[in-house]
Amino acid sequence: MQTPDAYKMNLLNELFHMASEEQLLSLGATNTLMFELNKKVHFAQGSEVNIRLTTQEDIILCESLLNLRNKSINNI
């Protein structure tokens, strides 16, 4: 799955309360928790170039992708 995810605040509150009662807080990702507690999860088509910028290497990759995109736009 790709980020970002979005949730309604009241659903998250309910979700984490239920997870605490069922000792599921160690599952990690909120979507995993949603599945475990039989909550509906909706998906949208994403993109492989939707990258998370958390490290210096991510920034370099992002710059490369932007350069490639700009080159293809300029060649049209």
Rosetta constraint file for C-alpha pairs under 8 A:
AtomPair CA 2 CA 46 HARMONIC 7.17 0.50
AtomPair CA 2 CA 50 HARMONIC 7.78 0.50
AtomPair CA 3 CA 52 HARMONIC 7.89 0.50
AtomPair CA 7 CA 11 HARMONIC 6.92 0.50
AtomPair CA 7 CA 12 HARMONIC 6.61 0.50
AtomPair CA 8 CA 12 HARMONIC 6.40 0.50
AtomPair CA 9 CA 13 HARMONIC 6.20 0.50
AtomPair CA 10 CA 14 HARMONIC 6.25 0.50
AtomPair CA 11 CA 15 HARMONIC 5.90 0.50
AtomPair CA 12 CA 16 HARMONIC 6.07 0.50
AtomPair CA 13 CA 17 HARMONIC 6.16 0.50
AtomPair CA 14 CA 18 HARMONIC 6.16 0.50
AtomPair CA 15 CA 19 HARMONIC 6.10 0.50
AtomPair CA 15 CA 33 HARMONIC 7.66 0.50
AtomPair CA 15 CA 34 HARMONIC 7.28 0.50
AtomPair CA 15 CA 37 HARMONIC 7.73 0.50
AtomPair CA 16 CA 20 HARMONIC 5.98 0.50
AtomPair CA 16 CA 25 HARMONIC 7.44 0.50
AtomPair CA 17 CA 21 HARMONIC 6.40 0.50
AtomPair CA 18 CA 22 HARMONIC 6.20 0.50
AtomPair CA 18 CA 37 HARMONIC 7.88 0.50
AtomPair CA 19 CA 23 HARMONIC 5.69 0.50
AtomPair CA 19 CA 24 HARMONIC 4.76 0.50
AtomPair CA 19 CA 25 HARMONIC 5.63 0.50
AtomPair CA 19 CA 33 HARMONIC 7.42 0.50
AtomPair CA 19 CA 37 HARMONIC 7.80 0.50
AtomPair CA 20 CA 24 HARMONIC 6.23 0.50
AtomPair CA 20 CA 25 HARMONIC 6.07 0.50
AtomPair CA 24 CA 33 HARMONIC 7.39 0.50
AtomPair CA 25 CA 33 HARMONIC 7.94 0.50
AtomPair CA 27 CA 32 HARMONIC 6.65 0.50
AtomPair CA 27 CA 33 HARMONIC 6.42 0.50
AtomPair CA 28 CA 32 HARMONIC 7.18 0.50
AtomPair CA 28 CA 33 HARMONIC 7.49 0.50
AtomPair CA 29 CA 33 HARMONIC 6.56 0.50
AtomPair CA 30 CA 34 HARMONIC 6.19 0.50
AtomPair CA 31 CA 35 HARMONIC 6.33 0.50
AtomPair CA 31 CA 41 HARMONIC 7.27 0.50
AtomPair CA 32 CA 36 HARMONIC 6.26 0.50
AtomPair CA 33 CA 37 HARMONIC 6.18 0.50
AtomPair CA 34 CA 38 HARMONIC 6.16 0.50
AtomPair CA 34 CA 39 HARMONIC 4.95 0.50
AtomPair CA 34 CA 40 HARMONIC 7.05 0.50
AtomPair CA 34 CA 41 HARMONIC 6.97 0.50
AtomPair CA 35 CA 39 HARMONIC 5.87 0.50
AtomPair CA 35 CA 40 HARMONIC 7.43 0.50
AtomPair CA 35 CA 41 HARMONIC 7.48 0.50
AtomPair CA 46 CA 50 HARMONIC 7.33 0.50
AtomPair CA 49 CA 65 HARMONIC 7.61 0.50
AtomPair CA 51 CA 58 HARMONIC 7.61 0.50
AtomPair CA 51 CA 62 HARMONIC 7.56 0.50
AtomPair CA 52 CA 58 HARMONIC 7.05 0.50
AtomPair CA 53 CA 58 HARMONIC 5.13 0.50
AtomPair CA 53 CA 59 HARMONIC 5.99 0.50
AtomPair CA 53 CA 62 HARMONIC 7.85 0.50
AtomPair CA 54 CA 58 HARMONIC 6.32 0.50
AtomPair CA 54 CA 59 HARMONIC 7.79 0.50
AtomPair CA 55 CA 59 HARMONIC 6.65 0.50
AtomPair CA 56 CA 60 HARMONIC 6.45 0.50
AtomPair CA 57 CA 61 HARMONIC 6.20 0.50
AtomPair CA 58 CA 62 HARMONIC 6.10 0.50
AtomPair CA 59 CA 63 HARMONIC 6.15 0.50
AtomPair CA 60 CA 64 HARMONIC 6.26 0.50
AtomPair CA 61 CA 65 HARMONIC 6.24 0.50
AtomPair CA 62 CA 66 HARMONIC 6.17 0.50
AtomPair CA 63 CA 67 HARMONIC 6.13 0.50
AtomPair CA 64 CA 68 HARMONIC 6.22 0.50
AtomPair CA 65 CA 69 HARMONIC 6.17 0.50
AtomPair CA 66 CA 70 HARMONIC 6.06 0.50
AtomPair CA 67 CA 71 HARMONIC 6.13 0.50
AtomPair CA 68 CA 72 HARMONIC 6.29 0.50
AtomPair CA 69 CA 73 HARMONIC 6.21 0.50
AtomPair CA 70 CA 74 HARMONIC 6.12 0.50
AtomPair CA 71 CA 75 HARMONIC 6.28 0.50
AtomPair CA 72 CA 76 HARMONIC 6.68 0.50
